[in-house]
Amino acid sequence: MATEDQLKELRGLIQESANEEPWTNVFLSALIDRYGVDRAAQSIWKQKSASYVEIVSISEGGSSRSSSDIHKNALAMVEMLGQSDTPVEPVAERRSRTRLIRRF
């Protein structure tokens, strides 16, 4: 189970401070348990960037708004958090190992 500090760290990385759908503590905790904090944040930014795809830049009446930058910035967050296509072993299943001691 993810700790409060891990949840706070993840919420800071994804800029979602409220415990509301879809980013509830239960959902975020499950992501942290599965991937770890950084990979969970990366996964969330991928989801956010997908929801921003249809946002377009608007220019009318001498005014312009570059709303498409939102999508570009979300993708930059994914990249910053370490884009990786290699599967990562879930945190909960990692085990420590020891070597046999050789005495001479």
N, CA, C and O atoms as a printed pandas DataFrame, in Angstrom:
     atom_number atom_name residue_name chain_id  residue_number  x_coord  y_coord  z_coord
0              1         N          MET        A               1    0.842   -1.182    0.000
1              2        CA          MET        A               1    0.000    0.000    0.000
2              3         C          MET        A               1    0.882    1.238    0.000
3              4         O          MET        A               1    1.846    1.312    0.762
4              5         N          ALA        A               2    0.571    2.186   -0.825
5              6        CA          ALA        A               2    1.354    3.417   -0.939
6              7         C          ALA        A               2    1.228    4.247    0.335
7              8         O          ALA        A               2    0.174    4.275    0.971
8              9         N          THR        A               3    2.307    4.917    0.693
9             10        CA          THR        A               3    2.310    5.764    1.882
10            11         C          THR        A               3    1.733    7.142    1.546
11            12         O          THR        A               3    1.574    7.497    0.378
12            13         N          GLU        A               4    1.426    7.905    2.593
13            14        CA          GLU        A               4    0.925    9.276    2.404
14            15         C          GLU        A               4    1.959   10.131    1.678
15            16         O          GLU        A               4    1.610   10.942    0.820
16            17         N          ASP        A               5    3.229    9.947    2.027
17            18        CA          ASP        A               5    4.290   10.727    1.371
18            19         C          ASP        A               5    4.368   10.411   -0.118
19            20         O          ASP        A               5    4.568   11.312   -0.932
20            21         N          GLN        A               6    4.213    9.143   -0.479
21            22        CA          GLN        A               6    4.222    8.764   -1.888
22            23         C          GLN        A               6    3.039    9.374   -2.627
23            24         O          GLN        A               6    3.185    9.845   -3.755
24            25         N          LEU        A               7    1.873    9.367   -1.998
25            26        CA          LEU        A               7    0.693    9.982   -2.615
26            27         C          LEU        A               7    0.896   11.485   -2.804
27            28         O          LEU        A               7    0.535   12.033   -3.845
28            29         N          LYS        A               8    1.472   12.153   -1.800
29            30        CA          LYS        A               8    1.734   13.589   -1.911
30            31         C          LYS        A               8    2.727   13.860   -3.030
31            32         O          LYS        A               8    2.557   14.803   -3.802
32            33         N          GLU        A               9    3.763   13.035   -3.120
33            34        CA          GLU        A               9    4.758   13.222   -4.177
34            35         C          GLU        A               9    4.130   13.044   -5.553
35            36         O          GLU        A               9    4.375   13.838   -6.461
36            37         N          LEU        A              10    3.312   11.992   -5.704
37            38        CA          LEU        A              10    2.651   11.748   -6.987
38            39         C          LEU        A              10    1.687   12.876   -7.325
39            40         O          LEU        A              10    1.646   13.334   -8.467
40            41         N          ARG        A              11    0.919   13.323   -6.354
41            42        CA          ARG        A              11   -0.017   14.428   -6.605
42            43         C          ARG        A              11    0.731   15.696   -7.028
43            44         O          ARG        A              11    0.238   16.459   -7.859
44            45         N          GLY        A              12    1.911   15.920   -6.464
45            46        CA          GLY        A              12    2.720   17.064   -6.882
46            47         C          GLY        A              12    3.204   16.915   -8.316
47            48         O          GLY        A              12    3.225   17.889   -9.067
48            49         N          LEU        A              13    3.595   15.701   -8.703
49            50        CA          LEU        A              13    4.084   15.467  -10.061
50            51         C          LEU        A              13    2.988   15.593  -11.112
51            52         O          LEU        A              13    3.249   16.009  -12.240
52            53         N          ILE        A              14    1.759   15.233  -10.741
53            54        CA          ILE        A              14    0.671   15.269  -11.731
54            55         C          ILE        A              14   -0.194   16.519  -11.603
55            56         O          ILE        A              14   -1.124   16.714  -12.385
56            57         N          GLN        A              15    0.109   17.365  -10.621
57            58        CA          GLN        A              15   -0.623   18.617  -10.410
58            59         C          GLN        A              15   -2.120   18.386  -10.194
59            60         O          GLN        A              15   -2.959   19.069  -10.780
60            61         N          GLU        A              16   -2.433   17.420   -9.351
61            62        CA          GLU        A              16   -3.819   17.113   -8.980
62            63         C          GLU        A              16   -3.877   17.004   -7.459
63            64         O          GLU        A              16   -3.554   15.953   -6.905
64            65         N          SER        A              17   -4.279   18.061   -6.786
65            66        CA          SER        A              17   -4.266   18.059   -5.320
66            67         C          SER        A              17   -5.536   17.481   -4.689
67            68         O          SER        A              17   -5.512   17.054   -3.534
68            69         N          ALA        A              18   -6.632   17.465   -5.431
69            70        CA          ALA        A              18   -7.910   17.014   -4.863
70            71         C          ALA        A              18   -8.100   15.507   -5.030
71            72         O          ALA        A              18   -7.728   14.925   -6.049
72            73         N          ASN        A              19   -8.679   14.900   -4.020
73            74        CA          ASN        A              19   -8.994   13.471   -4.056
74            75         C          ASN        A              19  -10.347   13.283   -4.754
75            76         O          ASN        A              19  -11.350   12.954   -4.121
76            77         N          GLU        A              20  -10.347   13.501   -6.077
77            78        CA          GLU        A              20  -11.569   13.432   -6.875
78            79         C          GLU        A              20  -11.349   12.525   -8.071
79            80         O          GLU        A              20  -10.214   12.291   -8.486
80            81         N          GLU        A              21  -12.446   12.014   -8.626
81            82        CA          GLU        A              21  -12.382   11.191   -9.837
82            83         C          GLU        A              21  -11.729   11.966  -10.956
83            84         O          GLU        A              21  -11.973   13.169  -11.053
84            85         N          PRO        A              22  -10.945   11.387  -11.780
85            86        CA          PRO        A              22  -10.501    9.997  -11.768
86            87         C          PRO        A              22   -9.257    9.769  -10.918
87            88         O          PRO        A              22   -8.796    8.634  -10.802
88            89         N          TRP        A              23   -8.696   10.838  -10.314
89            90        CA          TRP        A              23   -7.429   10.721   -9.594
90            91         C          TRP        A              23   -7.654   10.583   -8.084
91            92         O          TRP        A              23   -7.182   11.405   -7.299
92            93         N          THR        A              24   -8.370    9.550   -7.698
93            94        CA          THR        A              24   -8.630    9.312   -6.275
94            95         C          THR        A              24   -7.401    8.697   -5.614
95            96         O          THR        A              24   -6.521    8.163   -6.289
96            97         N          ASN        A              25   -7.350    8.779   -4.294
97            98        CA          ASN        A              25   -6.239    8.178   -3.556
98            99         C          ASN        A              25   -6.157    6.676   -3.792
99           100         O          ASN        A              25   -5.063    6.117   -3.869
100          101         N          VAL        A              26   -7.302    6.026   -3.906
101          102        CA          VAL        A              26   -7.323    4.576   -4.136
102          103         C          VAL        A              26   -6.685    4.251   -5.488
103          104         O          VAL        A              26   -5.858    3.344   -5.583
104          105         N          PHE        A              27   -7.068    4.988   -6.528
105          106        CA          PHE        A              27   -6.515    4.765   -7.860
106          107         C          PHE        A              27   -5.017    5.054   -7.891
107          108         O          PHE        A              27   -4.236    4.257   -8.412
108          109         N          LEU        A              28   -4.619    6.201   -7.329
109          110        CA          LEU        A              28   -3.209    6.567   -7.328
110          111         C          LEU        A              28   -2.371    5.588   -6.512
111          112         O          LEU        A              28   -1.251    5.250   -6.895
112          113         N          SER        A              29   -2.911    5.141   -5.398
113          114        CA          SER        A              29   -2.206    4.176   -4.561
114          115         C          SER        A              29   -1.964    2.866   -5.310
115          116         O          SER        A              29   -0.896    2.264   -5.206
116          117         N          ALA        A              30   -2.970    2.440   -6.061
117          118        CA          ALA        A              30   -2.820    1.206   -6.852
118          119         C          ALA        A              30   -1.747    1.377   -7.932
119          120         O          ALA        A              30   -0.974    0.454   -8.188
120          121         N          LEU        A              31   -1.698    2.546   -8.559
121          122        CA          LEU        A              31   -0.655    2.805   -9.560
122          123         C          LEU        A              31    0.736    2.806   -8.934
123          124         O          LEU        A              31    1.680    2.258   -9.504
124          125         N          ILE        A              32    0.859    3.422   -7.764
125          126        CA          ILE        A              32    2.150    3.457   -7.073
126          127         C          ILE        A              32    2.591    2.045   -6.708
127          128         O          ILE        A              32    3.755    1.688   -6.887
128          129         N          ASP        A              33    1.662    1.245   -6.196
129          130        CA          ASP        A              33    1.999   -0.135   -5.832
130          131         C          ASP        A              33    2.439   -0.944   -7.040
131          132         O          ASP        A              33    3.294   -1.823   -6.930
132          133         N          ARG        A              34    1.862   -0.649   -8.177
133          134        CA          ARG        A              34    2.171   -1.411   -9.391
134          135         C          ARG        A              34    3.456   -0.942  -10.063
135          136         O          ARG        A              34    4.271   -1.763  -10.484
136          137         N          TYR        A              35    3.644    0.381  -10.166
137          138        CA          TYR        A              35    4.747    0.922  -10.962
138          139         C          TYR        A              35    5.806    1.697  -10.188
139          140         O          TYR        A              35    6.928    1.842  -10.673
140          141         N          GLY        A              36    5.485    2.196   -9.002
141          142        CA          GLY        A              36    6.366    3.141   -8.331
142          143         C          GLY        A              36    5.900    4.553   -8.667
143          144         O          GLY        A              36    5.084    4.732   -9.571
144          145         N          VAL        A              37    6.402    5.550   -7.960
145          146        CA          VAL        A              37    5.910    6.921   -8.094
146          147         C          VAL        A              37    6.179    7.501   -9.478
147          148         O          VAL        A              37    5.267    8.028  -10.115
148          149         N          ASP        A              38    7.427    7.409   -9.951
149          150        CA          ASP        A              38    7.760    8.039  -11.235
150          151         C          ASP        A              38    7.013    7.420  -12.407
151          152         O          ASP        A              38    6.487    8.135  -13.259
152          153         N          ARG        A              39    6.965    6.106  -12.450
153          154        CA          ARG        A              39    6.256    5.453  -13.562
154          155         C          ARG        A              39    4.758    5.695  -13.473
155          156         O          ARG        A              39    4.087    5.787  -14.502
156          157         N          ALA        A              40    4.216    5.800  -12.252
157          158        CA          ALA        A              40    2.796    6.118  -12.091
158          159         C          ALA        A              40    2.518    7.519  -12.633
159          160         O          ALA        A              40    1.520    7.729  -13.323
160          161         N          ALA        A              41    3.396    8.479  -12.326
161          162        CA          ALA        A              41    3.230    9.841  -12.834
162          163         C          ALA        A              41    3.321    9.860  -14.349
163          164         O          ALA        A              41    2.560   10.564  -15.011
164          165         N          GLN        A              42    4.237    9.099  -14.892
165          166        CA          GLN        A              42    4.385    9.024  -16.350
166          167         C          GLN        A              42    3.114    8.469  -16.985
167          168         O          GLN        A              42    2.648    8.985  -18.001
168          169         N          SER        A              43    2.560    7.432  -16.396
169          170        CA          SER        A              43    1.326    6.842  -16.909
170          171         C          SER        A              43    0.174    7.847  -16.888
171          172         O          SER        A              43   -0.607    7.924  -17.837
172          173         N          ILE        A              44    0.075    8.607  -15.815
173          174        CA          ILE        A              44   -0.997    9.600  -15.700
174          175         C          ILE        A              44   -0.822   10.708  -16.733
175          176         O          ILE        A              44   -1.801   11.142  -17.341
176          177         N          TRP        A              45    0.418   11.176  -16.941
177          178        CA          TRP        A              45    0.632   12.223  -17.941
178          179         C          TRP        A              45    0.346   11.714  -19.344
179          180         O          TRP        A              45   -0.082   12.489  -20.201
180          181         N          LYS        A              46    0.571   10.431  -19.598
181          182        CA          LYS        A              46    0.184    9.856  -20.900
182          183         C          LYS        A              46   -1.333    9.933  -21.065
183          184         O          LYS        A              46   -1.836   10.298  -22.127
184          185         N          GLN        A              47   -2.057    9.582  -19.991
185          186        CA          GLN        A              47   -3.516    9.641  -20.043
186          187         C          GLN        A              47   -3.995   11.081  -20.227
187          188         O          GLN        A              47   -4.906   11.340  -21.013
188          189         N          LYS        A              48   -3.380   12.010  -19.505
189          190        CA          LYS        A              48   -3.767   13.408  -19.639
190          191         C          LYS        A              48   -3.501   13.924  -21.046
191          192         O          LYS        A              48   -4.337   14.624  -21.617
192          193         N          SER        A              49   -2.340   13.584  -21.613
193          194        CA          SER        A              49   -2.008   14.066  -22.963
194          195         C          SER        A              49   -2.999   13.530  -23.985
195          196         O          SER        A              49   -3.333   14.222  -24.948
196          197         N          ALA        A              50   -3.468   12.317  -23.788
197          198        CA          ALA        A              50   -4.463   11.749  -24.704
198          199         C          ALA        A              50   -5.767   12.539  -24.651
199          200         O          ALA        A              50   -6.446   12.689  -25.667
200          201         N          SER        A              51   -6.115   13.040  -23.478
201          202        CA          SER        A              51   -7.363   13.804  -23.367
202          203         C          SER        A              51   -7.217   15.221  -23.944
203          204         O          SER        A              51   -8.219   15.883  -24.216
204          205         N          TYR        A              52   -5.972   15.689  -24.132
205          206        CA          TYR        A              52   -5.735   17.028  -24.663
206          207         C          TYR        A              52   -5.529   17.052  -26.179
207          208         O          TYR        A              52   -5.343   18.129  -26.746
208          209         N          VAL        A              53   -5.557   15.915  -26.839
209          210        CA          VAL        A              53   -5.254   15.837  -28.273
210          211         C          VAL        A              53   -6.142   16.742  -29.110
211          212         O          VAL        A              53   -5.661   17.366  -30.056
212          213         N          GLU        A              54   -7.405   16.827  -28.790
213          214        CA          GLU        A              54   -8.342   17.568  -29.623
214          215         C          GLU        A              54   -8.376   19.068  -29.338
215          216         O          GLU        A              54   -9.096   19.805  -30.012
216          217         N          ILE        A              55   -7.619   19.527  -28.361
217          218        CA          ILE        A              55   -7.565   20.957  -28.063
218          219         C          ILE        A              55   -6.729   21.629  -29.146
219          220         O          ILE        A              55   -5.619   21.186  -29.440
220          221         N          VAL        A              56   -7.247   22.677  -29.730
221          222        CA          VAL        A              56   -6.565   23.341  -30.846
222          223         C          VAL        A              56   -6.272   24.800  -30.508
223          224         O          VAL        A              56   -6.859   25.377  -29.592
224          225         N          SER        A              57   -5.355   25.372  -31.268
225          226        CA          SER        A              57   -5.061   26.797  -31.126
226          227         C          SER        A              57   -6.155   27.598  -31.822
227          228         O          SER        A              57   -6.666   27.193  -32.866
228          229         N          ILE        A              58   -6.507   28.735  -31.235
229          230        CA          ILE        A              58   -7.584   29.568  -31.771
230          231         C          ILE        A              58   -7.019   30.945  -32.081
231          232         O          ILE        A              58   -6.278   31.522  -31.285
232          233         N          SER        A              59   -7.377   31.459  -33.244
233          234        CA          SER        A              59   -6.977   32.809  -33.622
234          235         C          SER        A              59   -8.177   33.480  -34.280
235          236         O          SER        A              59   -8.599   33.092  -35.370
236          237         N          GLU        A              60   -8.720   34.491  -33.607
237          238        CA          GLU        A              60   -9.874   35.196  -34.160
238          239         C          GLU        A              60   -9.936   36.603  -33.605
239          240         O          GLU        A              60   -9.607   36.834  -32.442
240          241         N          GLY        A              61  -10.352   37.531  -34.424
241          242        CA          GLY        A              61  -10.544   38.913  -34.003
242          243         C          GLY        A              61   -9.300   39.558  -33.424
243          244         O          GLY        A              61   -9.397   40.361  -32.496
244          245         N          GLY        A              62   -8.130   39.220  -33.957
245          246        CA          GLY        A              62   -6.895   39.816  -33.469
246          247         C          GLY        A              62   -6.371   39.186  -32.194
247          248         O          GLY        A              62   -5.341   39.613  -31.672
248          249         N          SER        A              63   -7.060   38.183  -31.687
249          250        CA          SER        A              63   -6.642   37.502  -30.468
250          251         C          SER        A              63   -6.283   36.057  -30.807
251          252         O          SER        A              63   -6.941   35.425  -31.633
252          253         N          SER        A              64   -5.238   35.540  -30.166
253          254        CA          SER        A              64   -4.890   34.135  -30.399
254          255         C          SER        A              64   -4.570   33.454  -29.078
255          256         O          SER        A              64   -4.012   34.059  -28.162
256          257         N          ARG        A              65   -4.933   32.194  -29.006
257          258        CA          ARG        A              65   -4.671   31.368  -27.832
258          259         C          ARG        A              65   -4.076   30.053  -28.315
259          260         O          ARG        A              65   -4.679   29.351  -29.127
260          261         N          SER        A              66   -2.893   29.723  -27.813
261          262        CA          SER        A              66   -2.227   28.484  -28.207
262          263         C          SER        A              66   -2.603   27.364  -27.238
263          264         O          SER        A              66   -1.779   26.917  -26.440
264          265         N          SER        A              67   -3.829   26.928  -27.314
265          266        CA          SER        A              67   -4.296   25.860  -26.438
266          267         C          SER        A              67   -3.646   24.525  -26.768
267          268         O          SER        A              67   -3.596   23.641  -25.913
268          269         N          SER        A              68   -3.147   24.358  -27.988
269          270        CA          SER        A              68   -2.503   23.099  -28.353
270          271         C          SER        A              68   -1.205   22.894  -27.575
271          272         O          SER        A              68   -0.685   21.779  -27.532
272          273         N          ASP        A              69   -0.678   23.941  -26.966
273          274        CA          ASP        A              69    0.520   23.806  -26.136
274          275         C          ASP        A              69    0.260   22.914  -24.926
275          276         O          ASP        A              69    1.188   22.297  -24.402
276          277         N          ILE        A              70   -0.976   22.842  -24.484
277          278        CA          ILE        A              70   -1.320   21.985  -23.347
278          279         C          ILE        A              70   -0.944   20.543  -23.666
279          280         O          ILE        A              70   -0.330   19.868  -22.839
280          281         N          HIS        A              71   -1.304   20.065  -24.857
281          282        CA          HIS        A              71   -0.969   18.708  -25.265
282          283         C          HIS        A              71    0.539   18.541  -25.353
283          284         O          HIS        A              71    1.084   17.551  -24.865
284          285         N          LYS        A              72    1.206   19.486  -25.961
285          286        CA          LYS        A              72    2.656   19.425  -26.126
286          287         C          LYS        A              72    3.356   19.391  -24.760
287          288         O          LYS        A              72    4.319   18.648  -24.576
288          289         N          ASN        A              73    2.880   20.183  -23.820
289          290        CA          ASN        A              73    3.480   20.219  -22.487
290          291         C          ASN        A              73    3.231   18.930  -21.707
291          292         O          ASN        A              73    4.095   18.492  -20.947
292          293         N          ALA        A              74    2.065   18.323  -21.885
293          294        CA          ALA        A              74    1.790   17.039  -21.229
294          295         C          ALA        A              74    2.741   15.967  -21.763
295          296         O          ALA        A              74    3.241   15.146  -20.994
296          297         N          LEU        A              75    2.992   15.968  -23.071
297          298        CA          LEU        A              75    3.942   15.021  -23.647
298          299         C          LEU        A              75    5.359   15.287  -23.147
299          300         O          LEU        A              75    6.140   14.351  -22.975
300          301         N          ALA        A              76    5.695   16.546  -22.915
301          302        CA          ALA        A              76    7.009   16.876  -22.364
302          303         C          ALA        A              76    7.160   16.308  -20.954
303          304         O          ALA        A              76    8.248   15.879  -20.569
304          305         N          MET        A              77    6.077   16.304  -20.190
305          306        CA          MET        A              77    6.116   15.712  -18.852
306          307         C          MET        A              77    6.355   14.210  -18.934
307          308         O          MET        A              77    7.116   13.662  -18.135
308          309         N          VAL        A              78    5.717   13.538  -19.886
309          310        CA          VAL        A              78    5.946   12.103  -20.075
310          311         C          VAL        A              78    7.420   11.864  -20.350
311          312         O          VAL        A              78    8.032   10.968  -19.768
312          313         N          GLU        A              79    7.985   12.664  -21.236
313          314        CA          GLU        A              79    9.401   12.524  -21.596
314          315         C          GLU        A              79   10.302   12.807  -20.394
315          316         O          GLU        A              79   11.274   12.090  -20.158
316          317         N          MET        A              80    9.975   13.850  -19.642
317          318        CA          MET        A              80   10.783   14.215  -18.484
318          319         C          MET        A              80   10.800   13.098  -17.437
319          320         O          MET        A              80   11.820   12.868  -16.788
320          321         N          LEU        A              81    9.694   12.420  -17.279
321          322        CA          LEU        A              81    9.595   11.368  -16.282
322          323         C          LEU        A              81   10.230   10.058  -16.743
323          324         O          LEU        A              81   10.151    9.052  -16.037
324          325         N          GLY        A              82   10.853   10.060  -17.911
325          326        CA          GLY        A              82   11.629    8.899  -18.324
326          327         C          GLY        A              82   10.879    7.939  -19.203
327          328         O          GLY        A              82   10.527    6.838  -18.778
328          329         N          GLN        A              83   10.632    8.351  -20.429
329          330        CA          GLN        A              83    9.969    7.475  -21.397
330          331         C          GLN        A              83   10.720    6.161  -21.477
331          332         O          GLN        A              83   11.934    6.155  -21.682
332          333         N          SER        A              84   10.024    5.049  -21.318
333          334        CA          SER        A              84   10.650    3.739  -21.407
334          335         C          SER        A              84    9.649    2.741  -21.953
335          336         O          SER        A              84    8.515    2.654  -21.481
336          337         N          ASP        A              85   10.078    1.995  -22.945
337          338        CA          ASP        A              85    9.212    0.960  -23.503
338          339         C          ASP        A              85    9.459   -0.401  -22.872
339          340         O          ASP        A              85    8.736   -1.356  -23.155
340          341         N          THR        A              86   10.475   -0.499  -22.021
341          342        CA          THR        A              86   10.766   -1.777  -21.398
342          343         C          THR        A              86    9.865   -1.978  -20.197
343          344         O          THR        A              86    9.693   -1.068  -19.386
344          345         N          PRO        A              87    9.288   -3.169  -20.078
345          346        CA          PRO        A              87    8.406   -3.416  -18.941
346          347         C          PRO        A              87    9.191   -3.415  -17.634
347          348         O          PRO        A              87   10.326   -3.887  -17.573
348          349         N          VAL        A              88    8.572   -2.881  -16.605
349          350        CA          VAL        A              88    9.201   -2.830  -15.297
350          351         C          VAL        A              88    8.496   -3.804  -14.381
351          352         O          VAL        A              88    7.268   -3.888  -14.365
352          353         N          GLU        A              89    9.285   -4.535  -13.621
353          354        CA          GLU        A              89    8.718   -5.479  -12.666
354          355         C          GLU        A              89    7.950   -4.696  -11.610
355          356         O          GLU        A              89    8.471   -3.708  -11.092
356          357         N          PRO        A              90    6.734   -5.100  -11.275
357          358        CA          PRO        A              90    5.968   -4.379  -10.255
358          359         C          PRO        A              90    6.740   -4.286   -8.947
359          360         O          PRO        A              90    7.429   -5.233   -8.567
360          361         N          VAL        A              91    6.633   -3.168   -8.260
361          362        CA          VAL        A              91    7.380   -2.916   -7.038
362          363         C          VAL        A              91    7.088   -3.972   -5.982
363          364         O          VAL        A              91    8.004   -4.426   -5.296
364          365         N          ALA        A              92    5.837   -4.365   -5.842
365          366        CA          ALA        A              92    5.447   -5.311   -4.796
366          367         C          ALA        A              92    6.080   -6.684   -4.986
367          368         O          ALA        A              92    6.182   -7.438   -4.018
368          369         N          GLU        A              93    6.509   -7.037   -6.193
369          370        CA          GLU        A              93    7.052   -8.364   -6.446
370          371         C          GLU        A              93    8.572   -8.414   -6.430
371          372         O          GLU        A              93    9.142   -9.484   -6.641
372          373         N          ARG        A              94    9.240   -7.312   -6.190
373          374        CA          ARG        A              94   10.692   -7.309   -6.133
374          375         C          ARG        A              94   11.165   -7.998   -4.872
375          376         O          ARG        A              94   10.602   -7.811   -3.794
376          377         N          ARG        A              95   12.193   -8.787   -5.021
377          378        CA          ARG        A              95   12.735   -9.516   -3.867
378          379         C          ARG        A              95   14.218   -9.245   -3.759
379          380         O          ARG        A              95   14.896   -9.034   -4.765
380          381         N          SER        A              96   14.717   -9.251   -2.543
381          382        CA          SER        A              96   16.150   -9.079   -2.361
382          383         C          SER        A              96   16.846  -10.426   -2.568
383          384         O          SER        A              96   16.241  -11.488   -2.417
384          385         N          ARG        A              97   18.119  -10.356   -2.915
385          386        CA          ARG        A              97   18.896  -11.572   -3.135
386          387         C          ARG        A              97   20.175  -11.505   -2.324
387          388         O          ARG        A              97   20.689  -10.424   -2.038
388          389         N          THR        A              98   20.677  -12.655   -1.964
389          390        CA          THR        A              98   21.961  -12.729   -1.283
390          391         C          THR        A              98   22.841  -13.745   -1.986
391          392         O          THR        A              98   22.360  -14.633   -2.689
392          393         N          ARG        A              99   24.149  -13.591   -1.780
393          394        CA          ARG        A              99   25.093  -14.549   -2.351
394          395         C          ARG        A              99   25.611  -15.450   -1.249
395          396         O          ARG        A              99   25.603  -15.086   -0.073
396          397         N          LEU        A             100   26.053  -16.608   -1.634
397          398        CA          LEU        A             100   26.661  -17.548   -0.714
398          399         C          LEU        A             100   28.020  -17.016   -0.300
399          400         O          LEU        A             100   28.796  -16.579   -1.150
400          401         N          ILE        A             101   28.318  -17.043    0.977
401          402        CA          ILE        A             101   29.597  -16.566    1.478
402          403         C          ILE        A             101   30.640  -17.646    1.285
403          404         O          ILE        A             101   30.425  -18.808    1.628
404          405         N          ARG        A             102   31.785  -17.243    0.726
405          406        CA          ARG        A             102   32.893  -18.178    0.550
406          407         C          ARG        A             102   33.968  -17.851    1.584
407          408         O          ARG        A             102   34.489  -16.736    1.619
408          409         N          ARG        A             103   34.283  -18.798    2.394
409          410        CA          ARG        A             103   35.313  -18.581    3.419
410          411         C          ARG        A             103   36.547  -19.374    3.043
411          412         O          ARG        A             103   36.455  -20.523    2.609
412          413         N          PHE        A             104   37.699  -18.752    3.212
413          414        CA          PHE        A             104   38.961  -19.411    2.856
414          415         C          PHE        A             104   39.791  -19.696    4.065
415          416         O          PHE        A             104   40.885  -20.248    3.947
